[in-house]
């Protein structure tokens, strides 16, 4: 009897783990990337006002890969990703619906005394050639680098668009943030820290969002941006899912996206 109880507890724990704390079907959970999380939660709040009968949740990040896995397995109905789907993922039946482009921001702890960098200086920082902020006219403070894992969507965009990042080798003395929120929290808490992630208006409070080559992330000439998209499995679109998809592409959602420094995708 004891063994059966233990087995049941393990099974329930697996369900809890795979659904982010809620059994699939207990509500409409939009799971996945941390990119644009605050913005998407604002969209969710607006949606809930118009659809109080739908139990919507935008839980913390499990990454784009986690969202894809959850939707592919049927554990969740809707996901959110910050990278294009692979051919194999499209072939498995996943549908990709882009809703916003979000600039990739570089930000520091305010203690650095830096508000702008050239793209060349940014490369020197992350490659370890510059180790103290005083070398750039900032505080006499050691540079503390925060990077992301190689598969991270923001890092992929930076490698594809930011000058000097394609073949950049990160300095060995750097912390790898597992999620966007981890990168933000580290930059907020650690003096001398520099990190990168998707831009949102709340970053301007408590952090120094840097201009790169004279351009703020919200400027048209700023080169790097990720695309936030919703995903679902073909043939599973029900009324609740369709209502949220439609709202996320509405004029009200577009206004919220723009307020957060994003660019709505209207196509």
N, C-alpha and C positions, 0 to 999 in steps of 0.2 A: 504493500500500500504506500509506504514511504517513497519507494522508487517511482511509483506512478505520479505522486504529487510533485516530486522533483522534475519529472519529465514534463508535466503540464506547465510548471513554472518556467522552464527553459523555453518551451514552445511559445508561451505568452510573451516572454522577453524578446524572442526573435521577431514577433509581430510588432511589438513596441518599437524595436530598433529600426526595422525596415520602414516604418511609417512615420518616423520622427516623433513618436510619442502618442500617436493616435491610430486606432485601428482603421484600415482603409475602408472608406464608405461612411465614416462618422462625420464627414464634412468635406468641403472642397479645399484641399491643401495644395498650394502652389509651391513646390519644393525645388531647390537647386542652388544656383550661384548666389554669392553675396554681392555681386556687382549690381548697383542700382537698388539695393535692398530697401533703403529708406524711401526712395521714390516709389517703388512698387507698393510699399505699405500705405503710402498716401493714396495711391490709386485704389488700393483695397478698401481704405476707409470711405472713399467716395462711392465705391461700388456698394458697400454695405448699407449706406444711407438709402440708396435706391432699391436695394434688394435685401431687406432685413430678414427675409425668410430663408436666405442662403447662409449657412454657417461657413464663412470664408476664413482661411488662415494662411498667412505668409510667414512660415517659420524661419528660424535662423539658417544660415548657409550650410549646405552639405556639398557645395561645389557643383559645377555644371555636370561633371561625371556622375555625381550622386543623384542629381535630378533625372538624368537620362536613364540610369539604372532603375530608379524607382518607377518611372513611367513605363519603361520597357517590360518590367516584370509584372506590371499591373498592381503594384503596391499603392501607387498614387495615380490620379487621373491627369493632372496638369503639372508640368514642370517649367522651370525657368533656366535658361542657359545664356552664357556670354561667349559662346564660340559657335561657329557653323557646325552642323551635323556632318559626320563622316558618311561616306557612301554606304558603308555597311549599316549604319544607323537608319539612314533613309530607307534602305532596302528592307530593314526589319519592320517598317511601317510607321516610323515616327514622322510627324508633321511639324514643320518649323514655321513659326509666325513672328517675324521681327516686329517690335513695337517702339524701340528707341535706340538712338546712338548716344553713347555716353563717353565723353572725353576721358583719356587716361591721364590722371593728374600725378604730379610728383609733389610730395609735401614733407615738411620737416617739423620737428619740435621748435617752438618759438625761440628757444635759447640759442639757436644757431646764428641768429642775426642776419639771415640771408632771405631775400625775397625774390631773387631772380638768378638764373644760371644760363650759360650758353650750353648748347647740346654737347660741345666738346668738354666743358667742365663737368657735365653730368656723367659722361663716359669715364673721365678720370676719377671721379668719386667712386663709382661702382666697380671700377677695375682695381681700386686700391692705390692709385698713383697720388691721390690727394687724401691725406689722413687727418688733417686738422682744419676746422672751418676758418681759422685765421689766414690760411693760404688763399682764401677767396674773399678776404676782407671782412669776415665774420668774427664770431667769438673765438677766443683761445680755448677750443673745446674739441675733443677727439670725435671724429666722424664715426657714427655707429650705423652701419648699413643694414637695412631690412629689405630682403628680396622675396620673391615668390617661387614656388616650385615651377619646374620647366614647362609643365602643361597649363599653367595659369593663363587665362584669357588675356588679362592686361599685359602680361609679359610678352605673350605672342604678338600682340598688336605693337608694342614698343619695339620689338625686334624687327617687325616688318615695316615700321614707319619712322621711328626716331633715328636721326643720323648717328651712326657709330654703334648701334645696338645689335645689328644683325649678327656679328661675330664676337660680341662682348663676352669676355670671360669674367665672371664675378670674383671679387676678392674673396679669399678663403675665410677671412674674418667677417662674416655676415650672418645675420639671423634669417632663417627661412620661415616666413609667416605662412601658416597653413590656409588661412582664410583672409578675405578682405578686412573683416573686422579685427582680426589679429594684427594685421599690418597697421591699421588706423590706431588701435589701442597702444601698440608699441611706440609709434611716433608721438603719441600724446603723452606717454608716461616716461619716456627715456630721453634725458637731455642729450642733445647732439645727434638724435636719430633722424634718418631720412628714409622714406618709404614711397611706394607708388601704389595706385589703385584707381578704380573708377571715380570720376569726379561727381560730387554732389554738393549742393549748397551748404549743408551742415559742416563740411570739412573746413569752411572758412572760420568756424568757431573753435578755437583751441589749437589750431594748426596754422602753419604758414604754407599756403598753396603757392608754388613757385611759378613764375613766368619762365618759359624756356625760349631762348632766342627772341626775347621781347614780347612773347605772346602768352596770354593767360589761357587756361584750358577752354574757356568759353569763346575765345576768339576764333573767327572763321579760319585763320591761317595756322592755328594749332594743329599739328599733324596727326595725333594719335587718338583713336576712339575705338571702343568696343560696341558691338550691337547686342542689345538685350532682346531676347526672344522667348516666347512661350512655346512649349512643345506638348503634344499629346499623341496618342496612338490612333492611327487611322481607323475609323469605324466606331470610335468610342465617344464621339462628341455628343454629349447629352445637353439638356436644357440649361443646367447650372453652368457647365463649362462654356457653352456658347454665350451665355449672358455675360460672363466675365471677359471672354475674348472680345466681344463687341464693345464692352465698356472701356477696355484697355486701349481701344483704337478710336475712341470717341473724342469730340472736341474738348470735353471736360478733362479727360486723361491727358490730352496733348498740352493743355494749359499747365497741368501739374508737372509734366515732364520738362517743359520749358522753364518753370520756376526752379527746378533742380539743376538747371544748366545743361539738360539733355536736348536732343533734337528728335522730335517725333518722326517715326517712320510711317508714312501715310499710304504707301503702296500696298 
